[in-house]
Amino acid sequence: VLEAIERARKTLDFIIFRLDSKDIEKAAATAVTRGVNVRALIAHTHSGESKRLRELEQRLLGEGVTVSRTGSELVRYHHKFIVVDREELHVYGFNCTSADFKSRSFGIVTRNKALVQEALRLVEADTARHDFEPTVDGLVVSPDNAREQLANFIKRAKKSLAIYDPKVTDTQMVRLLNVAAKAGVDIRVIGKVSKRAKNLRVQKMPDMRLHVRAMIRDGDTVFVGSQSLRALELDARREVGLIARDAGVVKRFQETFEEDWAKTELGKKEQKEFERDQKLATADDVVLEIPAD
């Protein structure tokens, strides 16, 4: 995040739900001094004290940042992303806070022009408190197109879905996961899932706090964002995510999921069973030569 801010030469657009990192705040102020037009769109409220958000606004204004506040039309403005020089988009599953930096979370960086411009259109719409009409697939925006895009993401799974999600409860999404599982899709979830979900392997995040919503489909496509598969975050809040197919990005997501899964109780059990089966298979391959005598 700091490197992204330091790279900015002309403009920097921040979407802020929570921010307590003094380093990042200082980097934004430093960007202003070198002539960068820094704009911050700050949530009108969060579950903590609104006083902190208002204090943040005042500090940023004092540092020369152009500050706007989201409207109150939606229950919450929970998305978090940065646009650097109107050409590089960072979509995060985490806030810029000490707690989130210690949690399992992810971000994706893209220079895809269509996605960057779509994110900027969203910034302008929310700053002016106008309606937003999505025009580009891949940028997943609640409540405007998230339900449709994430439903299609699940429907297109042929082999596997690896999911990070603190709370999967939406009726439609749970039904789609059940259908996929019944069709033979291997579904693993690190997080929590509604009791209505069937044939899914679900485990708690091991060793650390989980603060991301992400899915890896068939080892070739990934979604990461701020919206869980629950109705409130799909239909009543501003949330943003990104769908990517870059092979290197997907590989890193998959490797991290596998490392996390291996530390879960079920993951450890599966590894022991795999090692046992390997030993049995090796034993079956041994041929004893018995002398004729």
C-alpha positions, 0 to 999 in steps of 0.5 A: 500500500505504501509503495502504491502511494509513493508511486503516485505522481498526479492523482491518488483516489482513496476509498476509506472505511477504516484507517489507523495506519499513521504510516499510510496517513503520512504517505498520503500527506507526503504525496500532497507535498509533491503535487499529487491531487489526493482525494479521500472518500470516507465512509459516513459511518462504521460499527465503531465510533463515528468520532474517529472517522470525523477526526480522520477527516479533519486530519486529512483536510489539514494535510491538504487532502480533498475529503468527501463523505459517502452518503447514507442511502446504503446501510454501509459503505464498506468497500476499500480500494485505491486508484493510482494516477488513474491507471492502476487499481488496487482492490483490497479485502482489508482496511488499512488498520493494524488489526487487518494487517495482522489478519488473513486478507488479500488485495489485487492490483490491475492496470486493466483500463476498463476496470480502472475507469469503472472504479473511477466512475464509482468514485465519482458517483459515490462522491456526488451521491449519484446512482451507479450503473455498472458497465464492465464485468469483473468489477463486482459492486454491491448492490448493483451487480454483485449478486449476479456476478458472484452467482455466475462465478459459482455456477461456472465451477466445474471441478473445485471452489476454494472459499474464504468467507467469514459468513456464507448465509445468503439463501441463493448462494447457499443453494447454488453451492449445494447444487455445485456440490451435488454435481461433484464440485469439490467445495472447501470453505475457510470461515463459516457457512449456513447450516443449510449448506450440504456436502461442503467441507468447512473449517475455521481459519487457523492461527489468525483472524480471517478478514477477506472474502475470496473464491478460487474456481477450478484453479484458474479464476479468483474473486477477492473483495469486501462482500461476503456471500450474505444478503446484507452485503450483496443487496444493501451495502456498498462493497467492491471486489474483483474477478481475475484470471491472471495465472500468477495471481491465481497460483498464489491464491491457491497456494495460500489457501492450500497452506491455510487448509493444511493447518486446519483440523480437517486438513491435518486429518486429510494429510494423515489419511493421504500419507497412510494411503501412500504407504499402503500403495507402496506396500502393495507394489513390493514383490517378494522373491522366494527361493525355489529351495 
